[in-house]
Amino acid sequence: MFQGSCDSFESVVLSDLVLDDQIRLFSNAEYVVAAHGAGLTNLLFAERSTVFELYRRDERKDYFSVISTAMGGDHHMLESDAHGMLDPTFVVDQVARNMRSRNEE
């Protein structure tokens, strides 16, 4: 989850949290950066969040972008290669670029 600057990302293992904490976390998230998976169902609680969903090229599904958009969010899908590899620097650059553009508005 992300709030503020790139230095304020928080790594979270959703399976370590009870449902109430997951809801609170997503409802307060300005940014969500996560791999495609069931945990992104919590986007139902993330109103107007900017989401970066990481997915494998051969497994693209738009379920979570539909949820995110319905909640007023801005959803970006970042595609890995066929082996599931995605350069972390690329992900950080995409998030930082989005942050800069939002700050300029």
C-alpha positions as CSV (number, residue, x, y, z in Angstrom):
1,M,0.0,0.0,0.0
2,F,1.2,3.5,-0.6
3,Q,0.4,6.9,0.9
4,G,2.5,10.0,0.2
5,S,5.9,9.5,-1.4
6,C,7.7,6.4,-2.8
7,D,9.4,6.1,0.6
8,S,6.2,5.4,2.4
9,F,5.2,2.1,0.8
10,E,4.2,-0.6,3.2
11,S,4.6,-4.2,2.4
12,V,1.6,-6.2,3.6
13,V,0.8,-9.9,3.7
14,L,-3.0,-9.9,3.5
15,S,-3.4,-13.5,4.8
16,D,-1.8,-12.2,8.1
17,L,-4.6,-9.7,8.6
18,V,-8.2,-10.3,9.8
19,L,-10.9,-9.1,7.4
20,D,-11.5,-5.9,9.4
21,D,-7.9,-4.9,9.1
22,Q,-7.9,-5.7,5.4
23,I,-10.9,-3.5,4.9
24,R,-9.4,-0.6,6.9
25,L,-6.1,-1.0,4.9
26,F,-7.7,-0.8,1.5
27,S,-10.2,1.9,2.4
28,N,-7.3,4.2,3.5
29,A,-5.0,3.3,0.6
30,E,-4.2,6.0,-1.9
31,Y,-2.1,3.6,-4.0
32,V,-2.2,-0.2,-4.2
33,V,0.6,-2.1,-5.9
34,A,-0.1,-5.9,-5.9
35,A,0.2,-9.1,-7.9
36,H,-2.9,-10.4,-9.6
37,G,-4.7,-12.6,-7.1
38,A,-7.6,-13.1,-4.7
39,G,-6.4,-10.4,-2.3
40,L,-7.3,-7.7,-4.8
41,T,-10.9,-8.5,-4.1
42,N,-10.4,-6.0,-1.3
43,L,-10.5,-3.3,-4.0
44,L,-14.2,-3.3,-3.2
45,F,-13.2,-1.2,-0.2
46,A,-10.7,1.1,-2.0
47,E,-12.6,4.1,-3.2
48,R,-10.7,6.3,-5.7
49,S,-7.4,4.4,-5.2
50,T,-4.7,4.2,-7.9
51,V,-4.0,0.5,-8.5
52,F,-1.0,-1.1,-10.2
53,E,-1.8,-4.7,-10.8
54,L,1.1,-7.0,-11.7
55,Y,0.2,-10.0,-13.9
56,R,1.7,-12.6,-16.1
57,R,1.3,-12.1,-19.8
58,D,-0.4,-15.4,-20.3
59,E,-2.9,-14.9,-17.4
60,R,-4.4,-11.5,-17.9
61,K,-7.8,-11.2,-16.4
62,D,-9.7,-7.9,-16.0
63,Y,-11.8,-8.8,-12.9
64,F,-10.0,-6.4,-10.6
65,S,-9.8,-3.5,-13.1
66,V,-13.6,-3.7,-13.3
67,I,-13.9,-3.5,-9.5
68,S,-11.3,-0.7,-9.2
69,T,-13.0,1.3,-11.9
70,A,-16.5,0.8,-10.4
71,M,-15.0,2.2,-7.1
72,G,-13.8,5.3,-8.9
73,G,-10.2,4.1,-9.0
74,D,-7.5,4.5,-11.6
75,H,-6.3,1.0,-12.6
76,H,-3.0,0.2,-14.4
77,M,-2.0,-3.3,-15.4
78,L,1.7,-4.0,-15.6
79,E,2.5,-7.1,-17.6
80,S,5.4,-9.5,-16.8
81,D,7.0,-11.8,-19.2
82,A,5.8,-15.4,-19.7
83,H,7.9,-16.5,-16.8
84,G,6.3,-14.1,-14.4
85,M,9.3,-11.8,-14.3
86,L,8.8,-8.0,-13.9
87,D,11.6,-5.6,-13.3
88,P,11.0,-3.9,-9.9
89,T,12.6,-0.7,-11.2
90,F,10.0,-0.5,-13.9
91,V,7.2,-0.9,-11.4
92,V,8.7,1.9,-9.1
93,D,9.1,4.1,-12.2
94,Q,5.5,3.7,-13.2
95,V,4.2,4.5,-9.8
96,A,6.6,7.5,-9.4
97,R,5.5,8.8,-12.9
98,N,1.9,8.5,-11.8
99,M,2.5,10.4,-8.6
100,R,4.3,13.2,-10.4
101,S,1.5,13.6,-12.9
102,R,-1.1,13.7,-10.1
103,N,1.0,16.3,-8.2
104,E,1.1,18.5,-11.3
105,E,-2.7,18.5,-11.7
